Structures are given as structure tokens and as C-alpha cells.
Amino acid sequence: MKKPIRSEFSVHMLNDAGIEKAEQIAFCFSLALEELEQLCGPGDSRELAIVRTKMQEAAFFAKRAMAIRPENQK
């Protein structure tokens, strides 16, 4: 017998509204990172690399928070 997948690990198929929201989230994080890169100056410091990584992580969780809502799922 196949065990069910726990909700923490399930895949959420997005409807058109969910896809649009995911794109908006990505766009917002992209703009914010571009602004931060301009403020921090040229180069690719370790600190800026950490900022980028943390923002990627935050974007992932923002998209997940949106994706688990039933109104955004197929």
C-alpha cells in the first residue's frame, strides 16, 4: 500500500491566477535585488552573495505561501 504524501511535501499545481501571482512575487524580488545591488555598489562581495541567497530563499517561501492557498490551485 502506498502511503500518502504529507502536505508539507506535496506539489501544488497552480491555476492561471496562481501563476500570475508567482510571477508578480518573482518580479518584486527581482526589482528589490536590483535596487540593493545598485546601492551596495559594483562587485560581487560575499555579503551581497548572502543577500542574494537569502532573497532567493524568501522568494521561495513567498511563492509557497501563495501556492498552498486553495484559490491559487488547479
C-alpha positions as CSV (number, residue, x, y, z in Angstrom):
1,M,0.0,0.0,0.0
2,K,1.4,3.4,-1.0
3,K,1.5,5.9,1.9
4,P,0.1,9.4,1.2
5,I,2.5,12.3,0.8
6,R,2.4,14.7,3.8
7,S,1.0,18.1,3.0
8,E,4.4,19.7,3.8
9,F,5.9,18.0,0.8
10,S,3.0,17.9,-1.7
11,V,3.1,19.5,-5.1
12,H,0.7,22.4,-5.8
13,M,-0.4,22.8,-9.4
14,L,-1.2,26.5,-9.9
15,N,-4.2,27.8,-11.8
16,D,-3.8,30.9,-14.0
17,A,-4.3,33.3,-11.1
18,G,-1.6,31.4,-9.1
19,I,0.9,31.5,-11.9
20,E,0.3,35.3,-12.3
21,K,0.9,35.8,-8.6
22,A,4.1,33.7,-8.7
23,E,5.3,35.9,-11.5
24,Q,4.5,39.0,-9.5
25,I,6.3,37.7,-6.5
26,A,9.4,36.9,-8.6
27,F,9.2,40.4,-10.2
28,C,9.1,42.1,-6.8
29,F,12.1,40.2,-5.5
30,S,13.9,40.9,-8.8
31,L,13.3,44.6,-8.5
32,A,14.4,44.7,-4.9
33,L,17.6,42.8,-5.6
34,E,18.5,45.1,-8.4
35,E,18.0,48.2,-6.2
36,L,20.1,46.6,-3.4
37,E,22.9,45.8,-5.9
38,Q,22.9,49.4,-7.1
39,L,23.0,50.7,-3.5
40,C,25.8,48.3,-2.5
41,G,28.0,49.2,-5.4
42,P,29.8,47.1,-8.1
43,G,31.4,43.8,-7.4
44,D,30.2,40.5,-6.0
45,S,31.1,40.6,-2.4
46,R,30.5,37.7,-0.1
47,E,27.9,39.8,1.8
48,L,26.0,40.6,-1.4
49,A,26.1,36.9,-2.4
50,I,24.5,36.1,1.0
51,V,21.8,38.8,0.4
52,R,21.0,37.2,-3.0
53,T,20.8,33.7,-1.5
54,K,18.5,34.8,1.4
55,M,16.3,36.7,-1.1
56,Q,16.0,33.6,-3.2
57,E,15.0,31.6,-0.1
58,A,12.5,34.3,0.9
59,A,11.0,34.3,-2.7
60,F,10.6,30.5,-2.5
61,F,8.7,30.7,0.8
62,A,6.6,33.6,-0.5
63,K,5.6,31.6,-3.6
64,R,4.9,28.6,-1.4
65,A,2.7,30.6,1.0
66,M,0.7,31.7,-2.1
67,A,0.7,28.2,-3.7
68,I,-0.8,26.5,-0.7
69,R,-4.0,28.6,-0.8
70,P,-6.8,26.7,-2.5
71,E,-7.8,29.6,-4.6
72,N,-4.5,29.5,-6.4
73,Q,-4.5,25.8,-7.2
74,K,-6.0,23.8,-10.1
